[in-house]
């Protein structure tokens, strides 16, 4: 049975055909077995069990060479013009098919920089060398990295609808969690509220598997990518939550920060409020600046400079990253200069924007994260922004 989102790959495969023609590449070959290549389920909505060779052709006449036991599910996908089953070994059928296809330029899923574009295993690469010959591999194959990045980054309208739904559910769960948080609850107890919300709305965590806890950190207990602890909240604590849900294969990524008021307080102390204001302004400046034709490191510098201007240490991570079927999607990153941040912002990419105030020794930290999609006119904000520090009374 194909995954729930099985019909989306039809949109993505049509997009792939356009890219192959633009780049004058005859075929993208996904040579996969036992879930070894993440590109196959992305493109067809299902994965390989036995060894499979999926030829995605620039003329749209795609062919799958697979085992007899896997054949039916690939036919069900409605993507392939032909699904052929091999016998005990794929070798002879592969050679015959490849000769018939007359492929001169072939893209393989090999990448030095992007793990999600590096699906061809060493063993299968060696098998391809035997099937195609080393000379053909050296002279006629290219990395599919740019192809896969474009496919995963530029969202179709259906993909955007799924992301928007994930964001809406995330924010609904946040609202319900906030209504139940009381001072004295532990990080784990707060995490349990998020898990209950995921079960209620029939979604899973967008990071990791199933009903894993989101990041729930009392700053006093240490801000890091860690599991919630049994540390209990007390008046004066800053609480940071970073939460992602997966809906029909697509994810959100939203962070929120709250403060537990001390007796007699009606607002957060000035140093905590200043940290929030700085993070909020950094998000505003980043969203206002990001747009078509900007490089990732240029966008990063805007958010990073705002944090530094507020008197805080520079951000230890990227100002932002793409989201899609992965919470940290491939493609342009909003980070300090490096290969991934030297790429340009493109239409219909979805970003999580998170310039963060991070300090050690229990000093105020502030993480707020919003999701945007890139349009012709700039960034369209998909999440409902956190414009005020969330306050919990004792």
C-alpha positions as CSV (number, residue, x, y, z in Angstrom):
1,X,0.0,0.0,0.0
2,X,1.4,3.4,-1.0
3,X,2.0,6.0,1.7
4,X,-0.9,8.4,2.4
5,X,0.8,11.1,0.4
6,X,1.2,8.8,-2.7
7,X,-0.3,11.2,-5.2
8,X,2.1,14.1,-4.4
9,X,5.0,12.4,-6.2
10,X,3.2,12.8,-9.5
11,X,3.7,16.5,-9.1
12,X,7.4,16.0,-8.1
13,X,8.1,13.7,-11.0
14,X,6.7,16.2,-13.5
15,X,8.9,18.8,-11.9
16,X,11.9,16.3,-12.2
17,X,11.2,16.0,-16.0
18,X,11.5,19.7,-16.4
19,X,14.8,19.8,-14.5
20,X,16.3,16.9,-16.5
21,X,15.4,18.7,-19.7
22,X,16.8,22.0,-18.5
23,X,20.1,20.3,-17.5
24,X,20.1,18.1,-20.7
25,X,20.4,14.9,-18.6
26,X,18.8,11.8,-20.1
27,X,17.9,10.1,-16.9
28,X,18.2,10.1,-13.1
29,X,18.9,6.5,-11.9
30,X,17.9,5.6,-8.4
31,X,19.6,2.3,-7.7
32,X,18.3,1.2,-4.3
33,X,17.6,-1.7,-1.9
34,X,16.2,-2.0,1.7
35,X,15.5,1.8,2.1
36,X,19.0,2.8,1.2
37,X,18.2,5.8,-0.9
38,X,15.8,8.5,0.5
39,X,15.1,9.8,-3.1
40,X,13.0,6.8,-4.1
41,X,10.2,7.2,-1.5
42,X,10.3,11.0,-2.1
43,X,9.6,10.5,-5.8
44,X,7.2,7.6,-5.8
45,X,5.7,7.5,-2.3
46,X,7.1,4.0,-1.5
47,X,10.5,2.4,-1.0
48,X,12.5,-0.6,-2.3
49,X,12.6,-3.9,-0.4
50,X,14.6,-5.8,-3.0
51,X,17.1,-4.3,-5.3
52,X,15.5,-1.9,-7.7
53,X,16.6,0.4,-10.6
54,X,14.3,3.3,-11.2
55,X,15.1,5.2,-14.5
56,X,13.4,8.6,-14.4
57,X,13.6,9.8,-18.0
58,X,13.6,13.3,-19.3
59,X,10.9,12.3,-21.9
60,X,8.6,11.2,-19.1
61,X,8.7,7.5,-20.0
62,X,9.9,6.3,-16.6
63,X,10.9,2.6,-16.1
64,X,11.2,0.6,-13.0
65,X,13.2,-2.7,-12.9
66,X,12.4,-4.6,-9.8
67,X,11.8,-7.9,-8.2
68,X,8.5,-9.8,-8.8
69,X,7.4,-9.3,-5.2
70,X,7.8,-5.5,-5.4
71,X,6.3,-5.1,-8.8
72,X,2.7,-4.4,-7.9
73,X,3.3,-1.4,-5.6
74,X,5.4,0.3,-8.3
75,X,2.6,-0.2,-10.8
76,X,0.1,1.2,-8.3
77,X,2.2,4.4,-8.1
78,X,1.0,5.4,-11.6
79,X,4.3,7.0,-12.4
80,X,6.1,4.4,-14.5
81,X,5.4,3.7,-18.2
82,X,6.7,0.2,-17.6
83,X,7.5,-1.9,-14.6
84,X,9.7,-4.9,-15.4
85,X,10.5,-7.7,-13.0
86,X,13.8,-9.5,-13.2
87,X,14.5,-13.1,-12.2
88,X,17.2,-14.3,-9.8
89,X,19.6,-11.5,-10.7
90,X,19.1,-8.0,-12.0
91,X,22.3,-8.0,-14.1
92,X,21.2,-9.2,-17.5
93,X,17.8,-7.4,-17.5
94,X,19.6,-4.2,-16.4
95,X,22.1,-4.4,-19.2
96,X,19.4,-5.1,-21.8
97,X,17.3,-2.2,-20.6
98,X,20.1,0.2,-20.4
99,X,21.1,-0.6,-24.0
100,X,17.6,-0.1,-25.1
101,X,17.3,3.3,-23.4
102,X,20.4,4.7,-25.1
103,X,21.3,7.0,-22.2
104,X,24.3,9.3,-22.8
105,X,24.1,11.5,-19.6
106,X,23.1,9.8,-16.4
107,X,22.6,11.3,-13.0
108,X,23.5,9.3,-9.9
109,X,22.7,10.0,-6.3
110,X,26.2,10.9,-5.1
111,X,27.0,13.9,-3.0
112,X,29.9,15.1,-0.9
113,X,28.0,17.8,1.0
114,X,24.3,16.7,1.3
115,X,23.5,13.5,3.1
116,X,19.9,13.4,1.7
117,X,21.4,13.5,-1.9
118,X,23.9,10.8,-1.2
119,X,21.8,7.7,-1.5
120,X,23.9,5.4,-3.7
121,X,25.8,3.1,-1.4
122,X,29.4,2.0,-2.0
123,X,28.3,-1.5,-2.7
124,X,25.7,-0.6,-5.2
125,X,28.1,1.9,-6.9
126,X,30.6,-1.0,-7.4
127,X,27.8,-3.1,-8.8
128,X,26.9,-0.3,-11.3
129,X,30.6,-0.1,-12.3
130,X,30.3,-3.8,-13.3
131,X,27.0,-3.3,-15.1
132,X,27.9,-0.1,-17.0
133,X,31.6,-0.2,-17.1
134,X,34.1,2.2,-15.4
135,X,34.6,4.2,-18.5
136,X,30.9,5.0,-18.9
137,X,30.7,5.9,-15.2
138,X,33.7,8.2,-15.4
139,X,32.7,9.9,-18.7
140,X,28.9,10.0,-18.7
141,X,27.6,10.3,-15.2
142,X,27.0,13.3,-13.0
143,X,26.0,13.9,-9.4
144,X,22.2,14.4,-9.0
145,X,22.8,16.7,-6.0
146,X,21.5,19.9,-7.7
147,X,18.5,18.0,-9.1
148,X,17.5,16.6,-5.7
149,X,18.0,19.9,-4.0
150,X,15.8,21.7,-6.4
151,X,13.1,18.9,-6.1
152,X,13.1,18.9,-2.3
153,X,13.4,22.7,-1.9
154,X,10.9,24.1,-4.4
155,X,7.5,23.1,-3.0
156,X,4.5,22.4,-5.0
157,X,1.2,23.9,-3.9
158,X,0.1,20.5,-2.5
159,X,3.3,20.3,-0.5
160,X,2.8,23.8,0.8
161,X,-0.8,22.9,1.9
162,X,0.6,20.0,3.9
163,X,3.2,22.2,5.6
164,X,0.6,24.8,6.4
165,X,-1.5,22.2,8.0
166,X,1.4,20.9,10.0
167,X,2.1,24.5,11.2
168,X,-1.6,25.0,12.2
169,X,-1.6,21.7,14.2
170,X,1.7,22.7,15.9
171,X,0.3,26.0,17.0
172,X,-3.0,24.5,18.2
173,X,-1.0,22.0,20.3
174,X,1.1,24.8,21.7
175,X,-2.0,26.8,22.7
176,X,-3.4,23.8,24.5
177,X,-0.1,23.0,26.2
178,X,0.2,26.6,27.4
179,X,-3.2,26.5,29.0
180,X,-2.1,23.5,31.1
181,X,1.4,24.5,32.2
182,X,1.8,25.3,35.8
183,X,4.8,26.3,37.8
184,X,6.3,23.3,39.5
185,X,5.9,21.0,36.5
186,X,9.0,19.2,35.3
187,X,10.4,19.3,31.8
188,X,9.1,15.7,31.3
189,X,5.7,16.6,32.5
190,X,5.5,19.5,30.1
191,X,6.9,17.2,27.3
192,X,4.1,14.8,28.1
193,X,1.5,17.5,27.3
194,X,3.0,17.8,23.8
195,X,2.9,14.0,23.3
196,X,-0.7,14.0,24.3
197,X,-1.4,16.7,21.8
198,X,0.3,14.7,19.0
199,X,-1.9,11.7,19.8
200,X,-5.0,13.9,19.9
201,X,-4.4,15.4,16.5
202,X,-3.1,12.1,14.9
203,X,0.4,13.5,14.1
204,X,3.9,12.4,15.0
205,X,7.0,14.3,15.9
206,X,8.7,15.8,12.9
207,X,12.1,15.0,14.3
208,X,12.9,11.4,15.2
209,X,10.2,8.8,15.4
210,X,6.7,8.6,16.6
211,X,5.8,10.3,19.8
212,X,9.3,11.4,20.8
213,X,9.5,14.4,23.1
214,X,10.1,17.8,21.6
215,X,12.9,20.0,23.0
216,X,11.7,21.3,26.4
217,X,14.4,23.1,28.3
218,X,14.5,25.1,31.5
219,X,17.4,27.5,30.8
220,X,18.6,27.0,34.3
221,X,19.0,23.3,33.6
222,X,20.9,23.9,30.4
223,X,19.9,24.8,26.9
224,X,20.8,22.1,24.4
225,X,19.4,19.5,22.0
226,X,18.5,17.1,24.7
227,X,15.6,15.1,26.1
228,X,13.5,16.7,28.8
229,X,14.7,16.0,32.4
230,X,12.8,15.7,35.7
231,X,14.0,19.2,36.7
232,X,11.0,21.0,38.0
233,X,10.2,24.6,37.0
234,X,10.4,27.4,39.7
235,X,9.4,31.1,39.7
236,X,12.0,33.0,37.6
237,X,12.6,30.2,35.1
238,X,12.8,30.7,31.4
239,X,11.2,27.8,29.5
240,X,12.2,27.1,25.9
241,X,10.2,24.7,23.7
242,X,11.2,23.6,20.1
243,X,8.5,21.5,18.5
244,X,7.9,20.0,15.1
245,X,5.1,17.8,13.9
246,X,4.8,15.6,10.8
247,X,1.5,15.8,8.7
248,X,1.2,13.6,5.6
249,X,4.9,13.4,5.4
250,X,5.7,17.2,5.8
251,X,6.9,19.0,8.9
252,X,6.7,22.3,10.8
253,X,9.4,23.7,13.0
254,X,8.3,26.3,15.6
255,X,10.0,27.3,18.8
256,X,8.5,29.3,21.7
257,X,9.8,30.8,24.9
258,X,8.0,31.5,28.2
259,X,8.8,32.9,31.6
260,X,7.5,31.8,35.0
261,X,6.7,35.0,37.0
262,X,8.0,35.4,40.5
263,X,5.5,36.4,43.3
264,X,4.6,40.0,42.8
265,X,5.8,40.2,39.2
266,X,3.5,41.3,36.4
267,X,6.1,41.1,33.7
268,X,9.5,39.6,33.1
269,X,12.6,41.4,34.4
270,X,14.3,43.8,32.1
271,X,17.2,41.6,31.1
272,X,14.9,38.8,30.1
273,X,12.6,41.1,28.2
274,X,15.5,42.6,26.4
275,X,16.6,39.1,25.3
276,X,13.1,38.4,23.9
277,X,13.0,41.8,22.2
278,X,16.3,41.2,20.6
279,X,15.4,37.8,19.3
280,X,12.1,39.1,18.0
281,X,13.7,42.0,16.2
282,X,16.3,39.6,14.7
283,X,13.5,37.5,13.3
284,X,11.7,40.6,11.9
285,X,14.9,41.9,10.3
286,X,15.7,38.5,8.8
287,X,12.1,38.0,7.4
288,X,12.2,41.6,5.9
289,X,15.5,40.9,4.2
290,X,15.1,37.4,2.9
291,X,14.0,37.0,-0.7
292,X,14.8,35.9,-4.2
293,X,18.4,36.3,-5.3
294,X,19.8,36.7,-1.8
295,X,22.5,34.3,-0.7
296,X,22.0,32.2,2.4
297,X,25.0,33.7,4.3
298,X,23.7,37.2,3.4
299,X,20.4,36.5,5.2
300,X,22.3,34.9,8.1
301,X,24.3,38.0,8.6
302,X,21.2,40.2,9.1
303,X,19.8,38.1,11.9
304,X,23.3,37.4,13.4
305,X,24.1,41.2,13.4
306,X,20.9,42.0,15.2
307,X,21.6,39.5,18.0
308,X,25.2,40.9,18.4
309,X,23.9,44.5,18.4
310,X,21.7,43.5,21.3
311,X,24.9,42.8,23.3
312,X,24.8,39.0,23.0
313,X,27.3,36.4,21.8
314,X,27.1,35.5,18.1
315,X,24.7,32.7,17.3
316,X,26.2,29.2,17.6
317,X,24.0,27.8,14.8
318,X,22.5,28.9,11.6
319,X,19.9,31.8,11.5
320,X,17.6,29.5,9.6
321,X,17.2,26.3,7.5
322,X,14.7,24.8,5.1
323,X,12.0,22.5,6.1
324,X,10.0,20.0,4.0
325,X,9.8,16.3,4.4
326,X,12.8,16.7,6.7
327,X,13.0,19.2,9.5
328,X,16.5,20.2,8.3
329,X,16.0,20.0,4.6
330,X,18.7,20.1,1.9
331,X,19.5,23.2,-0.1
332,X,20.3,26.7,0.8
333,X,21.1,27.3,4.5
334,X,21.0,30.6,6.4
335,X,24.4,30.2,8.0
336,X,27.9,31.5,8.1
337,X,29.7,31.2,4.7
338,X,30.1,27.6,3.6
339,X,29.0,25.8,0.4
340,X,25.4,25.4,1.4
341,X,25.0,29.1,2.4
342,X,26.6,30.3,-0.8
343,X,23.5,29.2,-2.7
344,X,20.6,31.6,-3.6
345,X,17.2,31.8,-2.0
346,X,14.6,30.5,-4.5
347,X,10.9,30.6,-5.1
348,X,8.6,28.4,-3.0
349,X,11.4,27.3,-0.5
350,X,10.1,27.1,3.1
351,X,12.4,28.3,5.9
352,X,12.5,28.1,9.6
353,X,13.9,31.4,10.9
354,X,15.5,31.1,14.3
355,X,18.2,33.8,15.3
356,X,18.7,32.9,18.9
357,X,20.0,34.5,22.1
358,X,22.3,31.9,23.7
359,X,24.3,32.5,26.9
360,X,25.9,30.2,29.4
361,X,25.7,30.0,33.2
362,X,21.9,30.4,33.4
363,X,21.9,33.9,31.8
364,X,18.8,34.7,29.7
365,X,18.4,32.7,26.6
366,X,15.7,33.2,24.0
367,X,14.6,30.9,21.2
368,X,11.7,31.9,19.0
369,X,11.3,30.2,15.6
370,X,8.9,31.1,12.7
371,X,8.2,29.5,9.4
372,X,8.0,31.4,6.0
373,X,7.7,30.6,2.3
374,X,9.5,32.5,-0.3
375,X,7.3,34.3,-2.8
376,X,8.0,36.7,-5.7
377,X,7.5,39.7,-3.3
378,X,9.5,38.3,-0.4
379,X,8.7,36.1,2.6
380,X,5.2,35.0,3.4
381,X,4.9,34.2,7.1
382,X,3.2,30.9,7.6
383,X,3.2,30.7,11.4
384,X,1.4,33.1,13.7
385,X,4.3,35.0,15.2
386,X,5.1,35.1,18.9
387,X,5.1,38.8,19.5
388,X,5.2,38.8,23.3
389,X,7.0,36.7,25.9
390,X,4.6,34.1,27.2
391,X,4.1,34.5,30.9
392,X,3.0,31.9,33.4
393,X,1.8,32.9,36.9
394,X,2.7,30.8,39.9
